[in-house]
């Protein structure tokens, strides 16, 4: 089959959508979902288990760290396999390697110059890094121990499996953002797995994990965990709320309502962990991720992947969690392209009004030492060419909302402010704003319908050029399915 590069991109976008939505297949729909970020505090049953009865961490006696050569070997073999596909499946120019290309890569060293398209740099490189990360994590290494192994996989690829000069941007994106995607994937697949199961119940869990993360499947095969039956669940599990919505999106030209075509949008929001339960948290015991998949932006089918993961901090009373968070942002629409590696303080709060009514507000302030933004005033409507500059800046986020009647009526809004200043490439000074108010009305059990307004604004000043504004709004009508706490039988 002779696929174009755009066909290849479309397939990989769909695979990523499956990566996230497959976690919802096993959801138990008996419990109503509270709005994302609004769970009530739950009493701690023990020092080892959370209030649902799941483990707070992987059993260290069952999941011991394997010899370092095992993850290094699997990472290398995965690079070899990917190179074979790139070289003999797609015949990409960069895959034509030789002893000379390897020698030149070591001789020339690293550069900021990069020819990758935006989606490749800020989505597919983190996706590849997630594979390295989950390999190391599946061999028993913790969050911090996995990071240098991800860097190893990225550097090995750049030196040995491409004929392009190694890029700093690729190493950063693969390692830092790959860690975010990898830990999210590891936690999701751990909620699916259960080493105490047998028969078909065990088979489907292993198969789903294999589809989500082939690297974890292979590691379980090598270590024998694929078929070994444990006396009880041995992997950490935390409650997970999932919100999947589908429906038409009215894509406006600027802010003129009804001036553009009607398109399709699929949106997913997923929160892992109970931020208000009192225990000694590890990195990513609380995280959140959103994504939008749409055909409103021509070839930019994956419009948004954004989220954050807890790194360190503590609870303040019963209804607040503060700490330092890692953020992942990928926006690829017709108003702007933006991606970053961001870190900063944040607080997650909830105000119970009664047993069935809640208000909540989550606030974050982040600095990103590395990011990218489209260099031209209009981002290109293609995923196959480079049109961005690297830079740093500030990112502020807010989530506010209310739940009335345990999901009978949900009203919420997310907002984001981004201040970007380029330091490599075309000079770009850009301020970006995002605002997404939404309302959802519960119809029956876990089914809701709703409306959402999406507003994107870009105010930019390029070098000595005069400033300019680019605004765009969209309206969504959606049907929404909600799952609460990713239940499995106890």
C-alpha positions as CSV (number, residue, x, y, z in Angstrom):
1,X,0.0,0.0,0.0
2,X,1.4,3.4,-1.0
3,X,0.3,5.9,1.7
4,X,1.0,9.6,1.6
5,X,2.4,11.4,4.7
6,X,-1.0,12.9,5.3
7,X,-2.6,9.4,5.3
8,X,0.1,8.4,7.8
9,X,-0.8,11.4,10.0
10,X,-4.5,10.6,10.0
11,X,-3.9,7.0,11.0
12,X,-1.7,8.0,13.9
13,X,-4.3,10.6,15.1
14,X,-7.0,7.9,15.1
15,X,-4.6,5.6,17.1
16,X,-4.1,8.3,19.7
17,X,-7.9,8.8,20.0
18,X,-8.2,5.0,20.6
19,X,-5.4,5.2,23.1
20,X,-7.4,7.6,25.3
21,X,-11.0,6.4,24.6
22,X,-10.2,2.7,25.1
23,X,-9.8,3.4,28.8
24,X,-13.5,4.2,28.9
25,X,-14.6,0.8,27.4
26,X,-14.3,-0.9,30.7
27,X,-16.1,1.8,32.7
28,X,-18.8,0.7,35.1
29,X,-21.9,3.0,34.6
30,X,-23.6,2.3,37.8
31,X,-22.3,5.3,39.7
32,X,-23.2,8.9,38.6
33,X,-20.2,11.0,37.7
34,X,-19.5,14.2,39.6
35,X,-18.1,17.0,37.4
36,X,-14.4,16.8,36.7
37,X,-12.5,18.0,39.8
38,X,-15.4,18.0,42.3
39,X,-15.3,14.7,44.2
40,X,-16.1,14.8,47.8
41,X,-13.4,13.9,50.3
42,X,-13.4,10.2,51.2
43,X,-12.1,8.7,54.5
44,X,-8.8,6.8,54.3
45,X,-9.2,3.1,55.1
46,X,-5.5,2.3,55.6
47,X,-2.0,3.4,54.9
48,X,-1.8,1.0,52.0
49,X,-5.2,1.3,50.3
50,X,-7.4,4.2,49.2
51,X,-11.0,4.6,50.2
52,X,-12.2,2.4,47.4
53,X,-9.9,-0.4,48.5
54,X,-7.3,-0.1,45.8
55,X,-3.5,0.1,46.4
56,X,-1.9,3.5,46.7
57,X,1.3,2.1,45.0
58,X,2.4,-0.9,43.0
59,X,3.4,-3.8,45.3
60,X,7.2,-3.5,45.5
61,X,7.6,-7.2,46.4
62,X,5.7,-8.2,43.2
63,X,6.9,-5.5,40.9
64,X,10.6,-5.3,41.6
65,X,12.9,-3.3,39.4
66,X,14.4,-5.5,36.7
67,X,18.1,-5.3,35.5
68,X,18.8,-2.1,33.6
69,X,19.8,-4.0,30.5
70,X,16.2,-5.2,30.0
71,X,14.5,-1.8,29.4
72,X,17.6,-0.5,27.5
73,X,17.4,-3.6,25.2
74,X,13.6,-3.2,24.6
75,X,14.0,0.5,23.9
76,X,16.7,-0.2,21.4
77,X,14.7,-2.9,19.7
78,X,11.6,-0.6,19.5
79,X,13.9,2.0,17.7
80,X,15.0,-0.7,15.3
81,X,11.4,-1.7,14.6
82,X,10.3,1.9,14.0
83,X,13.3,2.5,11.7
84,X,12.4,-0.6,9.7
85,X,8.8,0.7,9.2
86,X,10.1,4.2,8.3
87,X,12.7,2.9,5.9
88,X,11.0,0.0,4.2
89,X,7.4,0.9,4.8
90,X,7.4,4.6,4.0
91,X,10.9,5.1,2.6
92,X,11.3,8.4,4.4
93,X,14.4,10.4,3.4
94,X,15.6,10.7,7.0
95,X,15.6,6.9,7.4
96,X,18.4,6.4,4.8
97,X,21.1,5.9,7.3
98,X,24.7,4.7,7.0
99,X,27.9,4.6,8.9
100,X,28.6,8.0,7.4
101,X,25.4,9.4,8.7
102,X,26.0,8.1,12.2
103,X,29.5,9.5,12.1
104,X,28.3,12.9,10.9
105,X,25.7,13.0,13.7
106,X,28.3,12.5,16.4
107,X,30.7,15.0,14.6
108,X,28.1,17.7,14.0
109,X,26.5,17.5,17.4
110,X,23.2,19.0,18.4
111,X,21.3,21.9,16.8
112,X,18.1,24.0,17.3
113,X,17.5,23.7,13.5
114,X,14.6,21.4,12.9
115,X,12.6,20.6,9.8
116,X,9.8,18.7,11.4
117,X,6.2,19.8,11.1
118,X,4.5,21.1,14.3
119,X,2.4,18.0,14.9
120,X,5.4,15.8,14.5
121,X,7.5,17.9,17.0
122,X,4.9,18.5,19.7
123,X,2.7,15.4,19.4
124,X,4.4,12.4,17.8
125,X,7.8,12.9,19.5
126,X,6.0,12.9,23.0
127,X,4.0,9.9,21.8
128,X,7.3,8.1,20.9
129,X,8.8,9.1,24.3
130,X,5.8,7.7,26.0
131,X,6.7,4.3,24.6
132,X,10.2,4.5,26.0
133,X,8.8,5.7,29.3
134,X,6.2,2.9,29.6
135,X,8.9,0.3,28.8
136,X,11.0,1.5,31.8
137,X,8.0,1.8,34.0
138,X,6.8,-1.7,33.2
139,X,10.1,-3.1,34.3
140,X,9.6,-1.7,37.8
141,X,11.3,1.7,37.6
142,X,9.6,4.7,39.3
143,X,8.7,8.1,37.8
144,X,12.1,9.7,38.3
145,X,14.1,6.7,37.3
146,X,12.3,6.4,33.9
147,X,13.2,9.9,32.7
148,X,16.9,9.3,31.9
149,X,15.8,6.1,30.0
150,X,13.4,8.2,27.9
151,X,16.3,10.5,27.1
152,X,18.5,7.5,26.2
153,X,15.8,6.3,23.7
154,X,15.5,9.7,22.1
155,X,19.3,10.3,21.8
156,X,19.8,6.8,20.4
157,X,17.2,7.5,17.8
158,X,18.7,10.8,16.8
159,X,22.3,9.5,16.6
160,X,21.7,6.2,14.9
161,X,18.4,6.0,13.1
162,X,18.1,9.4,11.3
163,X,20.4,11.1,8.9
164,X,19.4,14.5,10.1
165,X,21.5,16.4,12.6
166,X,20.3,15.7,16.1
167,X,17.8,18.3,17.4
168,X,17.5,19.8,20.9
169,X,13.8,20.3,20.3
170,X,13.2,16.6,19.6
171,X,15.2,15.5,22.7
172,X,13.2,17.9,24.9
173,X,9.8,17.1,23.5
174,X,10.4,13.3,23.5
175,X,11.8,13.3,27.1
176,X,9.8,15.9,28.9
177,X,6.4,15.6,27.2
178,X,6.9,11.9,26.6
179,X,7.2,11.5,30.4
180,X,3.7,13.2,30.8
181,X,2.1,11.0,28.1
182,X,3.9,7.9,29.4
183,X,2.9,8.2,33.0
184,X,-0.7,9.0,32.0
185,X,-0.7,5.9,29.8
186,X,0.9,3.8,32.6
187,X,-1.8,4.8,35.1
188,X,-4.7,4.2,32.7
189,X,-3.4,0.7,31.8
190,X,-2.8,-0.1,35.5
191,X,-6.5,0.6,36.1
192,X,-7.3,-2.0,33.4
193,X,-4.9,-4.7,34.6
194,X,-5.6,-7.1,37.4
195,X,-2.9,-9.8,38.1
196,X,-5.3,-11.8,40.2
197,X,-7.7,-12.5,37.4
198,X,-8.0,-15.7,35.3
199,X,-9.6,-16.8,32.1
200,X,-11.4,-14.5,29.7
201,X,-11.5,-11.7,32.3
202,X,-7.7,-11.8,32.4
203,X,-7.3,-12.1,28.6
204,X,-9.4,-9.1,27.7
205,X,-7.5,-6.9,30.1
206,X,-4.1,-7.9,28.7
207,X,-5.3,-7.4,25.2
208,X,-6.7,-3.9,25.9
209,X,-3.4,-3.0,27.5
210,X,-1.5,-4.4,24.5
211,X,-3.5,-2.2,22.2
212,X,-3.0,0.9,24.3
213,X,0.7,0.2,25.0
214,X,2.5,-2.5,23.1
215,X,5.7,-1.7,25.1
216,X,4.0,-2.6,28.4
217,X,2.6,-5.7,26.8
218,X,6.0,-6.8,25.7
219,X,7.5,-6.1,29.1
220,X,4.9,-8.2,30.8
221,X,5.6,-11.0,28.4
222,X,9.3,-10.8,29.1
223,X,8.9,-10.8,32.9
224,X,6.1,-13.5,32.9
225,X,3.5,-11.1,34.4
226,X,1.4,-11.6,31.3
227,X,0.2,-15.0,32.6
228,X,1.3,-15.1,36.2
229,X,-1.6,-15.2,38.7
230,X,-1.1,-13.1,41.9
231,X,-3.0,-13.7,45.1
232,X,-4.6,-10.3,44.8
233,X,-4.4,-7.0,42.8
234,X,-0.8,-5.8,42.9
235,X,-0.9,-2.6,40.9
236,X,-1.8,0.9,42.1
237,X,-5.3,2.0,41.1
238,X,-6.9,5.4,41.6
239,X,-10.5,6.5,40.8
240,X,-10.8,7.9,37.3
241,X,-13.6,10.1,35.9
242,X,-14.1,10.1,32.1
243,X,-16.3,12.4,30.0
244,X,-16.7,11.7,26.3
245,X,-18.8,14.0,24.2
246,X,-19.7,13.9,20.5
247,X,-21.6,16.2,18.2
248,X,-21.6,18.9,15.5
249,X,-19.5,22.0,15.8
250,X,-20.3,25.3,14.1
251,X,-17.0,26.7,12.8
252,X,-17.2,30.5,12.4
253,X,-15.1,32.8,10.3
254,X,-13.9,35.1,13.0
255,X,-16.7,35.8,15.5
256,X,-19.5,36.1,13.0
257,X,-22.0,33.4,14.2
258,X,-23.0,31.0,11.4
259,X,-20.4,32.3,9.0
260,X,-18.6,29.0,8.6
261,X,-19.3,25.4,7.9
262,X,-20.8,22.8,10.3
263,X,-18.2,20.1,11.3
264,X,-17.8,17.2,13.7
265,X,-16.1,17.2,17.1
266,X,-15.2,14.5,19.6
267,X,-14.0,15.7,23.0
268,X,-12.6,13.7,25.9
269,X,-11.8,14.8,29.5
270,X,-10.3,12.4,32.0
271,X,-9.3,13.0,35.6
272,X,-7.3,10.5,37.6
273,X,-7.1,10.4,41.4
274,X,-9.0,12.0,44.2
275,X,-7.3,15.4,45.0
276,X,-9.1,15.6,48.4
277,X,-8.1,12.3,49.9
278,X,-5.4,12.7,52.5
279,X,-2.3,10.6,51.8
280,X,1.3,11.0,50.8
281,X,1.2,11.5,47.1
282,X,3.7,10.5,44.4
283,X,4.1,12.2,41.0
284,X,0.9,11.8,39.0
285,X,-1.3,10.5,41.7
286,X,-3.5,13.3,40.4
287,X,-3.7,14.3,36.8
288,X,-6.1,15.5,34.1
289,X,-6.1,15.4,30.3
290,X,-8.4,16.9,27.7
291,X,-8.4,16.4,23.9
292,X,-10.4,17.5,20.9
293,X,-10.6,15.5,17.6
294,X,-12.3,17.4,14.8
295,X,-12.4,18.0,11.0
296,X,-13.0,21.8,11.5
297,X,-9.3,22.6,10.8
298,X,-8.8,20.9,7.4
299,X,-5.7,18.8,7.9
300,X,-5.3,19.6,11.6
301,X,-7.5,16.7,12.9
302,X,-6.1,16.6,16.4
303,X,-6.9,20.1,17.6
304,X,-6.1,19.9,21.3
305,X,-4.2,17.8,23.8
306,X,-3.7,19.5,27.1
307,X,-3.4,18.5,30.7
308,X,-1.4,18.6,33.9
309,X,0.1,16.1,36.4
310,X,0.8,16.6,40.1
311,X,4.5,16.5,41.0
312,X,4.7,17.5,44.7
313,X,2.6,19.3,47.3
314,X,0.1,18.6,50.0
315,X,-3.6,19.0,51.0
316,X,-4.9,22.1,52.7
317,X,-7.8,21.0,54.9
318,X,-10.4,18.7,53.4
319,X,-11.2,20.5,50.1
320,X,-7.9,21.8,48.6
321,X,-4.7,20.4,47.1
322,X,-1.8,22.7,46.3
323,X,1.5,21.8,44.6
324,X,3.8,21.9,41.7
325,X,2.4,20.6,38.4
326,X,3.8,19.5,35.1
327,X,1.7,20.7,32.1
328,X,1.4,19.5,28.6
329,X,-0.1,21.8,25.9
330,X,-0.7,21.1,22.3
331,X,-3.0,23.4,20.3
332,X,-3.2,23.1,16.6
333,X,-6.0,25.1,15.1
334,X,-6.5,27.8,12.5
335,X,-6.0,30.6,15.0
336,X,-2.6,29.5,16.4
337,X,-0.2,26.6,16.8
338,X,1.2,26.3,20.3
339,X,3.1,23.6,22.2
340,X,5.1,23.8,25.4
341,X,6.9,22.0,28.3
342,X,5.5,23.9,31.4
343,X,5.9,23.7,35.2
344,X,4.5,25.8,38.0
345,X,2.4,26.1,41.1
346,X,-1.3,25.3,41.2
347,X,-4.3,24.7,43.5
348,X,-7.3,22.4,43.2
349,X,-10.3,23.4,45.4
350,X,-13.9,22.5,46.0
351,X,-16.7,24.2,48.0
352,X,-19.5,21.9,49.0
353,X,-22.8,23.8,49.2
354,X,-24.8,20.8,50.3
355,X,-24.7,17.0,49.9
356,X,-25.6,17.3,46.2
357,X,-24.3,20.7,45.1
358,X,-20.7,21.8,44.6
359,X,-18.6,24.8,43.4
360,X,-15.0,24.3,42.3
361,X,-12.1,26.3,41.1
362,X,-8.6,25.2,40.0
363,X,-5.9,27.7,39.3
364,X,-2.4,27.3,37.8
365,X,0.5,29.6,36.9
366,X,3.3,28.1,34.8
367,X,6.6,29.0,33.2
368,X,7.6,27.2,30.1
369,X,11.3,27.4,29.2
370,X,10.6,25.7,25.9
371,X,7.7,26.0,23.6
372,X,6.7,26.8,20.0
373,X,4.3,29.1,18.2
374,X,3.5,29.6,14.5
375,X,5.8,32.2,13.0
376,X,3.4,33.6,10.5
377,X,0.3,35.5,11.5
378,X,-1.9,32.7,10.1
379,X,-0.9,29.2,11.0
380,X,-0.6,27.0,7.9
381,X,-3.6,24.7,7.3
382,X,-1.3,21.7,6.8
383,X,0.5,19.2,9.1
384,X,3.4,18.6,6.7
385,X,5.5,21.7,6.7
386,X,7.4,23.8,9.4
387,X,6.0,27.2,10.2
388,X,6.9,27.9,13.9
389,X,9.5,29.4,16.2
390,X,10.9,28.2,19.5
391,X,10.6,30.3,22.6
392,X,9.6,30.6,26.3
393,X,7.0,32.4,28.3
394,X,4.2,32.3,30.8
395,X,1.0,30.3,30.9
396,X,-2.0,30.8,33.3
397,X,-5.0,28.4,33.5
398,X,-8.3,28.4,35.4
399,X,-11.1,25.9,35.7
400,X,-14.3,27.0,37.5
401,X,-17.7,25.3,37.7
402,X,-20.7,24.2,39.6
403,X,-22.6,20.9,39.9
404,X,-26.3,21.0,40.8
405,X,-28.1,17.9,41.9
406,X,-25.3,15.4,41.4
407,X,-24.8,15.9,37.7
408,X,-28.4,17.0,36.9
409,X,-26.9,20.3,35.8
410,X,-23.2,21.1,35.2
411,X,-22.0,24.6,34.4
412,X,-18.3,25.1,33.9
413,X,-15.7,27.1,32.1
414,X,-12.0,26.7,31.3
415,X,-9.7,29.6,30.5
416,X,-6.1,29.9,29.5
417,X,-3.7,32.8,28.9
418,X,-0.4,32.3,27.1
419,X,2.4,34.8,26.7
420,X,5.1,33.6,24.2
421,X,8.4,35.2,23.2
422,X,10.6,33.5,20.6
423,X,14.3,32.9,21.0
424,X,15.0,30.8,17.9
425,X,13.5,31.2,14.4
426,X,11.4,34.1,13.2
427,X,10.8,36.8,15.9
428,X,7.4,36.2,17.5
429,X,5.8,38.0,20.4
430,X,2.3,36.5,20.9
431,X,-0.4,36.6,23.5
432,X,-3.1,33.8,23.2
433,X,-6.4,33.4,25.0
434,X,-8.7,30.5,25.2
435,X,-12.1,30.4,26.8
436,X,-14.6,27.5,26.8
437,X,-17.8,27.9,28.8
438,X,-20.1,24.9,28.7
439,X,-23.4,23.7,30.1
440,X,-24.6,20.1,30.3
441,X,-28.0,18.8,31.3
442,X,-28.4,15.3,32.6
443,X,-31.1,13.3,30.8
444,X,-30.8,9.7,32.1
445,X,-28.2,8.0,34.2
446,X,-24.8,8.8,32.6
447,X,-26.2,10.5,29.5
448,X,-26.2,14.3,29.1
449,X,-26.7,16.9,26.4
450,X,-25.1,20.3,26.3
451,X,-23.7,23.4,24.6
452,X,-20.2,24.7,24.5
453,X,-18.7,27.9,23.2
454,X,-15.0,27.8,22.2
455,X,-13.2,31.1,21.8
456,X,-9.6,31.4,20.5
457,X,-7.8,34.8,20.3
458,X,-4.3,35.7,19.2
459,X,-2.7,39.1,19.6
460,X,0.8,39.2,18.2
461,X,3.6,41.6,17.5
462,X,6.4,40.2,15.2
463,X,9.7,42.1,15.7
464,X,9.1,45.7,14.7
465,X,5.9,45.0,12.8
466,X,2.6,46.4,14.0
467,X,0.4,44.3,16.2
468,X,-2.5,42.3,14.9
469,X,-5.5,40.3,16.2
470,X,-6.9,37.1,15.0
471,X,-10.1,35.8,16.7
472,X,-12.3,32.8,16.1
473,X,-15.3,31.2,17.8
474,X,-17.0,27.9,17.6
475,X,-20.2,26.5,19.1
476,X,-20.7,22.8,19.9
477,X,-23.9,20.9,20.5
478,X,-23.0,17.5,22.1
479,X,-24.3,14.3,23.6
480,X,-22.1,13.3,26.5
481,X,-21.4,10.0,28.3
482,X,-20.0,10.1,31.8
483,X,-18.2,7.4,33.7
484,X,-17.2,7.7,37.3
485,X,-14.3,5.9,39.1
486,X,-13.4,3.3,36.5
487,X,-14.9,0.5,38.6
488,X,-13.8,-3.1,38.5
489,X,-15.3,-5.8,40.6
490,X,-13.6,-6.0,44.0
